């Protein structure tokens, strides 16, 4: 039997990020074979994304830093460097103001787009309407799909994907798993960086785990069970505002008949009513484009309702200035790069609190940095951190504002489970005084285990609300909302 040819061979690779003498990883040795699907896993901040950027050739040529060791490419399969890649922040790769123009950038003959069979096949994957629309009017998940389609249209032999499921709903995660299987069967060499992609795609030929310092170990099989969050491991501190659900005549958050329509006529939220009591943790789920992130923007006061009203602590936020809103509601956006303003991590952690007059003590900030995984990064530029580290920074900055209500939009984006658990525990800590938490997520395990109640959205409307475990376990509700509860690998394999 003939051994597969090696497409990329990595020997003694080390990477030193810009403005540091400390290697993010070193001594990495890997070989990627033709027609194989490989996964790179690891904790937040261990260098998964940086390793993928090194393989692509973008680092250090375009992103800076210093590389030692060697990466050798097989000319038979690699025509040009840098290799095509989907970044973990796919939005940064969008160049056009029209989705069709964006896809035409990937074709040798741009006028062939409408008749291209790949476009028709993958447009079904994205569930986009076949009409012209600006990419920047799409949800973050839809933007990520658009960039993935553009990569596929280039029809290269080697594909690099950085956490391609991070912003996707459950049905799309499984669809992408099938797509990767099909591409592998077509002879493509595919390298994916993700902490849990093997949960949704049981077709990886090799799984490489990178630990701190760059030590690479190899797993022999894919993950066969879903990661389940254990609520008991996140105790509500008796002195926390979240220690007990407070039934009162005055909810801490009131949304009454709230609707919002974007300038292009898209109805993102329609006649939504929601009450949240002090001490309650509420999850919001729905497929990409269902209005979840728009609701977060409405709760934060960044958007004003087209109809209805939102009250926090009995105050109509439409009548409050930004400082008073932020004292009551802190929102951590899905994409952390949308809320990074300062040139160092230390300054970023203080930015929000300082601007609302709640500047924490130096001791409190140092304690947060040490306790929640940012030690040694105080003077680092947040822009140069991994997406997961940026998410950690943004969540901690929001907590230091000590808001009444904390809204977390996709809190697990870029984070491994241990880091996510640590941050969720922080949100329950009396140190930050949070009284209610709203979690917007595609991660059903997280919502089912962490939240008291769930709100299911579809096309901007509430289709169900109730106890999280009961609602998410109701197949009829999940079907109506175009969501799918994960099934065991064996069942998926038979279905696929």
Wavefront OBJ file of the C-alpha trace (Angstrom):
o trace
v 0.000 0.000 0.000
v 1.409 3.385 -1.043
v 1.876 5.884 1.754
v 0.160 9.271 1.230
v 2.417 12.109 0.164
v 3.250 14.848 2.656
v 1.859 18.238 1.646
v 3.256 20.326 4.514
v 6.141 19.331 6.761
v 6.885 21.347 9.913
v 10.222 20.960 11.696
v 11.328 22.650 14.928
v 8.888 25.532 14.459
v 8.897 28.374 17.002
v 6.968 31.637 16.896
v 7.765 34.841 18.788
v 4.892 37.380 18.600
v 5.708 41.055 17.900
v 7.427 42.989 20.685
v 8.233 39.971 22.845
v 11.199 37.673 23.371
v 8.995 34.866 24.682
v 8.015 32.116 22.244
v 4.298 31.407 22.018
v 5.261 27.883 20.986
v 8.523 26.168 20.065
v 9.861 22.844 18.841
v 6.720 22.004 16.853
v 7.090 19.065 14.460
v 4.137 18.088 12.268
v 3.416 16.481 8.909
v 0.153 16.923 6.991
v -0.641 14.380 4.272
v -2.592 14.730 1.065
v -6.314 14.008 1.331
v -6.283 14.066 5.132
v -8.409 16.064 7.555
v -6.387 17.262 10.563
v -7.420 19.076 13.731
v -5.274 21.301 15.975
v -6.709 21.640 19.499
v -5.555 23.420 22.626
v -6.394 25.727 25.517
v -7.110 29.405 24.920
v -3.857 31.275 24.249
v -1.672 28.249 23.466
v -1.150 29.322 19.853
v -3.614 27.362 17.693
v -4.421 30.375 15.502
v -0.799 31.522 15.336
v 0.284 28.042 14.232
v -2.323 28.068 11.463
v -1.144 31.531 10.347
v 2.426 30.217 10.240
v 1.308 27.301 8.064
v -0.454 29.713 5.724
v 2.636 31.899 5.328
v 0.841 35.006 6.617
v 3.044 34.947 9.715
v 5.563 36.484 9.866
v 5.463 38.141 6.430
v 2.205 40.048 6.924
v 1.518 39.814 10.668
v 4.998 40.362 12.073
v 6.830 38.498 14.773
v 9.683 36.075 14.337
v 9.662 32.448 13.202
v 12.348 29.827 13.732
v 12.486 26.330 12.259
v 11.144 25.359 8.861
v 7.898 24.771 6.972
v 8.310 22.871 3.712
v 5.573 22.701 1.073
v 5.080 20.073 -1.630
v 5.072 22.009 -4.932
v 2.795 19.379 -6.441
v -0.079 20.519 -4.223
v 0.870 24.047 -3.177
v 0.981 26.622 -5.950
v 1.181 29.869 -4.018
v 2.012 31.208 -0.585
v 0.183 32.396 1.466
v -2.216 29.484 1.528
v -5.962 30.256 1.577
v -7.288 30.503 5.128
v -10.460 31.444 6.983
v -9.510 33.574 9.987
v -11.138 33.090 13.380
v -12.422 36.643 12.880
v -13.822 36.058 9.390
v -15.333 39.548 9.194
v -11.839 41.014 8.786
v -11.549 39.217 5.433
v -14.640 40.784 3.853
v -13.706 43.362 1.215
v -16.903 44.092 -0.739
v -20.247 45.759 -0.092
v -22.230 43.062 -1.913
v -22.185 39.320 -1.215
v -21.987 38.450 -4.917
v -19.083 40.858 -5.444
v -17.391 39.297 -2.427
v -17.677 35.816 -3.923
v -16.527 36.989 -7.359
v -13.162 37.865 -5.788
v -12.567 34.126 -5.390
v -13.206 33.215 -9.046
v -10.839 33.363 -11.983
v -13.804 34.321 -14.195
v -16.004 36.580 -12.055
v -18.802 36.610 -14.619
v -19.330 32.873 -14.059
v -20.610 33.290 -10.513
v -24.355 32.887 -11.089
v -23.916 29.662 -13.082
v -21.244 28.161 -10.870
v -22.501 24.856 -9.394
v -20.382 25.370 -6.284
v -22.147 28.648 -5.594
v -25.553 27.030 -5.817
v -24.456 24.141 -3.591
v -22.923 26.289 -0.882
v -25.563 28.992 -0.967
v -27.908 26.271 0.255
v -25.475 25.746 3.098
v -25.585 29.418 4.084
v -29.353 29.799 3.760
v -28.827 33.204 2.196
v -31.642 34.503 0.021
v -30.417 34.595 -3.607
v -30.522 38.392 -3.683
v -27.940 41.127 -3.471
v -27.194 42.259 0.071
v -24.262 43.860 1.870
v -22.138 41.389 3.864
v -22.132 43.873 6.721
v -25.905 43.491 7.082
v -25.441 39.789 7.870
v -25.101 38.243 11.289
v -21.582 37.288 12.401
v -22.396 33.648 11.705
v -23.548 34.440 8.176
v -20.401 36.495 7.557
v -18.329 33.504 8.601
v -20.255 31.291 6.174
v -19.701 33.787 3.375
v -15.930 33.751 3.882
v -15.920 29.933 4.001
v -17.784 29.812 0.677
v -15.279 32.231 -0.852
v -12.451 29.942 0.251
v -14.142 26.878 -1.263
v -14.701 28.626 -4.587
v -10.944 29.040 -5.000
v -10.761 25.229 -5.354
v -7.262 24.904 -3.933
v -5.693 21.642 -2.807
v -5.027 22.836 0.750
v -7.590 24.533 3.028
v -6.911 26.148 6.416
v -9.873 26.888 8.704
v -9.585 28.669 12.050
v -12.520 27.660 14.265
v -15.070 27.600 11.406
v -17.946 26.647 13.748
v -17.378 29.353 16.361
v -20.258 31.557 15.220
v -22.539 28.875 13.778
v -25.812 27.378 14.958
v -26.032 23.632 15.573
v -27.479 22.626 12.170
v -24.704 24.497 10.349
v -22.028 22.956 12.567
v -23.092 19.487 11.497
v -23.441 20.592 7.860
v -19.881 21.887 7.948
v -18.786 18.548 9.389
v -20.322 16.770 6.385
v -18.767 19.323 4.038
v -15.295 18.690 5.439
v -15.838 14.946 5.011
v -16.818 15.460 1.346
v -13.838 17.724 0.670
v -11.509 15.168 2.238
v -12.979 12.459 0.016
v -12.267 14.707 -2.969
v -8.577 14.615 -2.025
v -8.315 18.014 -0.314
v -5.838 18.477 2.512
v -7.668 20.306 5.294
v -6.240 21.670 8.540
v -8.658 22.992 11.171
v -7.832 24.828 14.398
v -10.637 24.447 16.934
v -11.088 23.306 20.508
v -14.218 21.231 19.858
v -14.723 20.763 16.109
v -14.331 16.989 16.552
v -17.627 16.983 18.464
v -19.462 17.976 15.288
v -17.226 16.242 12.748
v -16.147 12.634 13.471
v -14.089 12.428 10.268
v -10.678 13.716 11.372
v -7.735 11.541 10.445
v -5.455 13.080 13.070
v -5.883 15.349 16.095
v -2.921 17.331 17.403
v -3.173 18.926 20.844
v -0.970 21.959 21.489
v -0.245 22.819 25.103
v 1.494 25.814 26.652
v 4.940 26.241 25.159
v 4.102 24.320 22.035
v 4.258 20.710 23.191
v 2.273 18.706 20.640
v 0.555 15.448 21.554
v -1.602 13.318 19.301
v -5.039 11.959 20.105
v -5.901 8.577 18.656
v -9.640 9.141 18.192
v -12.186 11.901 17.879
v -14.359 13.126 20.716
v -17.394 10.859 20.875
v -19.436 12.767 23.424
v -20.555 16.317 23.832
v -18.942 18.427 26.489
v -21.532 18.792 29.239
v -21.393 21.733 31.615
v -22.168 20.796 35.200
v -24.234 23.446 36.952
v -23.096 22.238 40.377
v -19.539 23.229 39.474
v -20.683 26.855 39.201
v -22.158 27.521 42.643
v -24.013 30.735 43.312
v -22.245 32.444 46.173
v -24.639 33.240 49.039
v -23.505 36.879 49.036
v -23.938 37.258 45.278
v -26.871 39.101 43.724
v -27.444 35.871 41.799
v -27.665 33.684 44.900
v -31.450 33.461 44.887
v -34.179 34.148 42.372
v -36.076 37.154 43.664
v -39.765 37.118 42.800
v -40.885 40.729 42.959
v -43.473 42.988 41.385
v -40.673 44.888 39.627
v -38.571 42.787 37.210
v -35.002 43.945 36.816
v -35.413 43.887 33.003
v -38.702 44.538 31.199
v -39.155 44.343 27.436
v -42.677 45.233 26.362
v -43.716 44.726 22.734
v -40.212 45.490 21.469
v -39.660 45.569 17.712
v -36.716 46.679 15.620
v -36.385 47.063 11.849
v -33.086 47.835 10.143
v -32.807 50.517 7.476
v -32.972 47.946 4.666
v -36.385 46.784 5.894
v -35.200 43.653 7.722
v -37.373 42.965 10.770
v -34.802 41.716 13.253
v -37.007 41.710 16.369
v -40.807 41.679 16.306
v -43.176 42.316 19.229
v -40.880 40.754 21.814
v -41.856 40.780 25.481
v -39.559 39.543 28.222
v -39.249 39.992 31.980
v -36.110 39.049 33.905
v -36.106 38.892 37.695
v -33.148 39.750 39.910
v -31.123 36.598 40.497
v -32.158 35.013 37.195
v -29.905 33.685 34.435
v -31.695 33.720 31.088
v -30.485 32.078 27.889
v -31.429 33.237 24.391
v -31.048 30.805 21.497
v -31.925 30.756 17.819
v -30.365 30.070 14.432
v -28.059 32.569 12.709
v -29.965 35.731 11.830
v -32.827 35.098 14.272
v -32.341 38.421 16.078
v -30.286 37.370 19.105
v -27.459 39.885 18.740
v -29.905 42.620 17.762
v -31.687 42.013 21.059
v -28.358 42.415 22.869
v -27.823 45.748 21.130
v -31.314 46.840 22.146
v -30.713 45.880 25.778
v -27.477 47.864 25.757
v -29.073 50.982 24.305
v -26.899 50.898 21.173
v -30.094 50.460 19.175
v -33.438 52.100 19.930
v -36.628 50.050 19.504
v -38.804 50.848 16.507
v -41.719 50.056 18.811
v -42.194 49.116 22.453
v -39.932 49.935 25.372
v -37.158 48.448 27.486
v -36.781 49.142 31.203
v -33.906 48.217 33.483
v -34.342 48.777 37.215
v -37.601 50.496 36.327
v -35.845 53.028 34.071
v -36.692 53.403 30.391
v -33.266 53.108 28.744
v -34.417 55.244 25.816
v -34.442 58.177 28.252
v -31.024 57.460 29.776
v -27.634 58.771 28.707
v -24.917 56.219 27.819
v -23.229 56.428 31.222
v -26.428 55.588 33.121
v -27.220 52.766 30.696
v -23.749 51.224 31.133
v -24.024 51.427 34.899
v -27.091 49.222 34.622
v -26.301 46.998 31.613
v -22.919 45.781 30.345
v -22.832 43.902 27.044
v -19.970 41.718 25.836
v -20.401 41.527 22.081
v -20.071 38.329 20.080
v -16.965 39.623 18.316
v -14.619 41.039 20.984
v -12.758 43.099 18.414
v -15.825 45.354 18.229
v -15.209 46.541 21.784
v -11.445 46.901 22.111
v -10.328 50.514 22.441
v -7.031 50.728 24.324
v -3.430 49.878 23.502
v -2.713 47.618 26.483
v -4.645 44.917 28.300
v -4.359 46.754 31.618
v -5.846 49.930 30.150
v -8.563 47.955 28.344
v -9.724 46.359 31.580
v -10.196 49.831 33.091
v -11.731 51.539 30.060
v -15.413 50.896 30.708
v -15.301 51.273 34.488
v -13.346 54.526 34.217
v -15.842 56.037 31.783
v -18.827 55.391 34.058
v -17.126 56.619 37.206
v -16.535 53.209 38.811
v -12.768 52.979 38.584
v -11.601 49.905 40.548
v -8.576 49.959 42.787
v -5.172 48.926 41.466
v -5.297 45.965 43.831
v -8.625 44.781 42.371
v -7.306 45.023 38.805
v -4.103 43.134 39.670
v -6.187 40.464 41.374
v -8.388 40.037 38.301
v -5.366 39.814 35.998
v -3.739 37.147 38.131
v -6.890 35.156 38.840
v -8.371 35.012 35.334
v -5.462 34.120 33.089
v -4.062 37.464 31.899
v -0.871 37.461 33.988
v 2.095 38.512 31.866
v -0.147 40.185 29.277
v -0.749 43.468 31.119
v 1.258 45.533 28.618
v 0.310 43.489 25.537
v -1.752 45.143 22.818
v -5.204 43.475 22.895
v -5.345 43.610 19.103
v -2.432 41.154 18.977
v -4.068 38.626 21.310
v -5.946 35.570 20.127
v -9.706 35.881 19.749
v -10.195 33.851 22.927
v -7.834 36.041 24.948
v -9.639 39.108 23.623
v -12.920 37.578 24.784
v -11.466 37.051 28.267
v -10.320 40.668 28.328
v -13.745 41.991 27.270
v -15.703 39.877 29.762
v -13.449 40.950 32.633
v -13.672 44.607 31.570
v -17.477 44.321 31.650
v -17.421 42.706 35.096
v -15.186 45.469 36.463
v -17.954 47.919 35.534
v -20.062 46.114 38.179
v -23.284 46.270 36.139
v -26.702 45.258 37.402
v -27.274 43.137 34.281
v -24.537 41.363 32.329
v -25.283 40.364 28.720
v -22.904 37.790 27.209
v -23.219 37.319 23.448
v -21.634 33.955 22.539
v -19.434 33.851 25.666
v -17.673 30.658 24.558
v -16.343 32.174 21.320
v -12.651 31.287 21.091
v -12.582 29.797 24.595
v -11.818 26.311 25.791
v -14.204 24.820 28.342
v -11.988 25.423 31.386
v -11.534 29.114 30.582
v -15.253 29.522 29.895
v -16.151 27.870 33.199
v -13.756 30.210 35.002
v -15.399 33.298 33.466
v -18.936 32.085 34.108
v -17.950 31.509 37.722
v -16.674 35.090 37.810
v -20.063 36.384 36.662
v -21.616 34.681 39.704
v -19.064 36.108 42.121
v -20.161 38.720 44.687
v -16.998 40.654 43.790
v -18.738 42.122 40.734
v -22.284 42.626 42.019
v -24.123 41.304 38.962
v -27.805 40.640 39.690
v -28.937 39.063 36.391
v -27.128 37.437 33.482
v -28.359 37.086 29.902
v -26.514 34.462 27.830
v -26.908 34.473 24.044
v -25.431 31.298 22.647
v -25.452 28.520 20.065
v -24.043 26.202 22.717
v -27.097 24.282 23.901
v -25.159 22.392 26.571
v -24.072 25.697 28.079
v -27.565 27.215 28.039
v -29.231 24.060 29.324
v -26.816 23.735 32.236
v -26.091 27.345 33.172
v -29.399 29.129 32.598
v -32.597 29.041 34.657
v -34.793 29.888 31.704
v -34.439 30.056 27.944
v -35.996 32.215 25.251
v -36.102 30.663 21.751
v -36.119 33.116 18.825
v -36.983 32.494 15.198
v -37.102 35.304 12.629
v -37.148 37.857 15.439
v -40.108 36.321 17.238
v -40.327 34.345 20.463
v -41.429 30.800 19.664
v -40.959 29.374 23.164
v -39.839 30.270 26.661
v -39.534 28.243 29.836
v -37.184 26.107 31.887
v -34.054 25.627 29.817
v -33.735 21.840 30.028
v -37.412 21.297 29.144
v -37.560 23.743 26.237
v -34.292 22.642 24.641
v -35.310 19.014 24.990
v -38.579 19.589 23.117
v -38.015 18.392 19.554
v -41.095 20.214 18.201
v -39.804 23.552 19.483
v -36.336 22.910 18.117
v -37.777 22.059 14.713
v -39.908 25.198 14.650
v -36.860 27.317 15.476
v -34.697 25.516 12.875
v -32.402 24.231 15.585
v -31.213 20.665 16.011
v -30.267 18.958 19.218
v -26.991 17.038 18.774
v -27.228 13.285 18.254
v -24.610 10.638 19.067
v -21.876 10.046 16.506
v -23.155 6.592 15.624
v -26.577 7.972 14.723
v -24.997 10.844 12.799
v -22.790 8.479 10.827
v -25.810 6.408 9.804
v -27.713 9.559 8.911
v -24.844 10.944 6.855
l 1 2 3 4 5 6 7 8 9 10 11 12 13 14 15 16 17 18 19 20 21 22 23 24 25 26 27 28 29 30 31 32 33 34 35 36 37 38 39 40 41 42 43 44 45 46 47 48 49 50 51 52 53 54 55 56 57 58 59 60 61 62 63 64 65 66 67 68 69 70 71 72 73 74 75 76 77 78 79 80 81 82 83 84 85 86 87 88 89 90 91 92 93 94 95 96 97 98 99 100 101 102 103 104 105 106 107 108 109 110 111 112 113 114 115 116 117 118 119 120 121 122 123 124 125 126 127 128 129 130 131 132 133 134 135 136 137 138 139 140 141 142 143 144 145 146 147 148 149 150 151 152 153 154 155 156 157 158 159 160 161 162 163 164 165 166 167 168 169 170 171 172 173 174 175 176 177 178 179 180 181 182 183 184 185 186 187 188 189 190 191 192 193 194 195 196 197 198 199 200 201 202 203 204 205 206 207 208 209 210 211 212 213 214 215 216 217 218 219 220 221 222 223 224 225 226 227 228 229 230 231 232 233 234 235 236 237 238 239 240 241 242 243 244 245 246 247 248 249 250 251 252 253 254 255 256 257 258 259 260 261 262 263 264 265 266 267 268 269 270 271 272 273 274 275 276 277 278 279 280 281 282 283 284 285 286 287 288 289 290 291 292 293 294 295 296 297 298 299 300 301 302 303 304 305 306 307 308 309 310 311 312 313 314 315 316 317 318 319 320 321 322 323 324 325 326 327 328 329 330 331 332 333 334 335 336 337 338 339 340 341 342 343 344 345 346 347 348 349 350 351 352 353 354 355 356 357 358 359 360 361 362 363 364 365 366 367 368 369 370 371 372 373 374 375 376 377 378 379 380 381 382 383 384 385 386 387 388 389 390 391 392 393 394 395 396 397 398 399 400 401 402 403 404 405 406 407 408 409 410 411 412 413 414 415 416 417 418 419 420 421 422 423 424 425 426 427 428 429 430 431 432 433 434 435 436 437 438 439 440 441 442 443 444 445 446 447 448 449 450 451 452 453 454 455 456 457 458 459 460 461 462 463 464 465 466 467 468 469 470 471 472 473 474 475 476 477 478 479 480 481 482 483 484 485 486 487 488 489 490 491 492 493 494 495 496
